[in-house]
Structures are given as structure tokens and as C-alpha cells.
Amino acid sequence: RRRQIRNWADTFYRALRTVPEISPLHSDAHFCLIRLPKDGIDGFSLQAELAREGMWIRTSAGMPGLCAHDVRVSTRLPEENGKLVSALKRIYRQELSAA
């Protein structure tokens, strides 16, 4: 099971790297830190937008050394990971077209 989750995490990380503007940081854990663009929506706004779609991310609140544009995402089932990546792509396409 651990190997399967590791494979999902690696695939998830590669998919996150295809989202324009964000910078996922590779991790050996089952979660990934993402640096959002400083000139875009912050983690709290992103969290609220994704929550409306039933997806949950952690903001940097209570995490020393991180800023409002850092979020943490956990590896889930592949279809859930894909749903989150698709939502992030949509959100950041909208951000880019609004700029």
C-alpha cells in the first residue's frame, strides 16, 4: 500500500507541475507544498474557492516560515488528485486571462 501511495504521490507531483504559475515542491511524504504566485490569489482565497467544489487544501496558517501564498495538498486517490489538478488549471487560466 505504501508503494502504491508513493506512486500516486509522484504522479500527482508531476501533474501539479503542469499547472501554470504554481510551484510545487517535491516531497518524500504523501503531501506536497505549493508556492502560489505572489501577485495572484493567496492560499486562503484558493482554499475557499476549492472548498466550494468539495476539495480541501491546507493554508500556511500555523506553519512557521511559510507565507499566505503557500499551501499544502495531500495525495489522494488518483481521480481525486486529477480533479484538484483540473480545478487548479481552470483557476489559474482565469487568473492569467484576467491579468
C-alpha positions in Angstrom: 0.0 0.0 0.0 2.8 2.4 0.8 4.4 1.8 -2.6 1.1 2.5 -4.3 0.6 5.8 -2.4 4.2 6.7 -3.3 3.4 6.1 -7.0 0.3 8.2 -6.7 2.3 11.0 -5.0 4.9 11.0 -7.7 2.2 11.1 -10.4 0.4 13.8 -8.5 3.5 15.9 -8.2 4.2 15.6 -12.0 0.6 16.7 -12.7 0.9 19.7 -10.4 4.0 20.8 -12.3 1.8 21.2 -15.4 -0.4 23.9 -13.7 0.7 27.3 -14.9 2.1 29.8 -12.4 2.3 27.5 -9.3 5.5 25.9 -8.0 5.0 22.5 -6.3 7.9 21.4 -4.2 8.8 17.7 -4.3 8.3 15.7 -1.1 9.1 12.2 0.1 5.8 12.4 2.1 2.3 11.9 0.9 1.7 15.7 0.7 3.2 18.5 -1.4 3.9 22.1 -0.6 2.8 24.5 -3.4 4.1 28.1 -3.8 1.4 30.2 -5.4 2.4 33.3 -7.3 2.8 36.3 -5.1 0.8 38.5 -7.5 -2.2 36.1 -7.6 -4.8 34.8 -5.2 -3.4 33.7 -1.8 -3.8 30.4 -0.2 -6.8 31.4 1.9 -8.8 32.5 -1.2 -7.8 29.4 -3.1 -8.9 27.3 -0.2 -12.3 28.9 -0.1 -12.7 28.6 -3.9 -11.8 24.9 -3.8 -13.9 24.2 -0.8 -17.0 25.3 -2.8 -16.2 22.5 -5.1 -15.7 20.0 -2.3 -11.9 20.0 -2.4 -9.7 20.7 0.6 -6.2 22.1 0.9 -4.3 23.4 3.9 -3.2 27.0 4.1 0.0 28.1 5.7 -1.8 29.2 8.9 0.2 27.9 11.8 3.1 26.7 9.7 6.2 28.7 10.7 8.3 30.0 7.8 5.6 29.9 5.3 3.6 32.8 3.8 0.0 33.3 2.7 0.9 32.2 -0.8 2.0 28.7 0.4 -0.5 25.8 0.6 -0.2 22.1 1.2 -2.1 19.4 -0.7 -2.3 15.7 0.2 -2.1 12.8 -2.2 -5.5 11.2 -2.5 -6.9 8.6 -4.9 -5.8 9.3 -8.5 -9.2 10.5 -9.6 -9.3 13.0 -6.7 -5.8 14.2 -7.5 -6.9 14.7 -11.1 -9.9 16.7 -10.1 -7.8 19.0 -8.0 -5.2 19.5 -10.8 -8.0 20.3 -13.2 -9.5 22.8 -10.8 -6.1 24.5 -10.3 -5.6 24.7 -14.1 -9.0 26.3 -14.5 -8.4 28.8 -11.7 -5.0 29.8 -13.0 -6.2 30.1 -16.6 -8.8 32.6 -15.3 -6.2 34.4 -13.3 -3.9 34.7 -16.3 -6.8 35.9 -18.6 -7.8 38.5 -16.0 -4.3 39.9 -15.8 
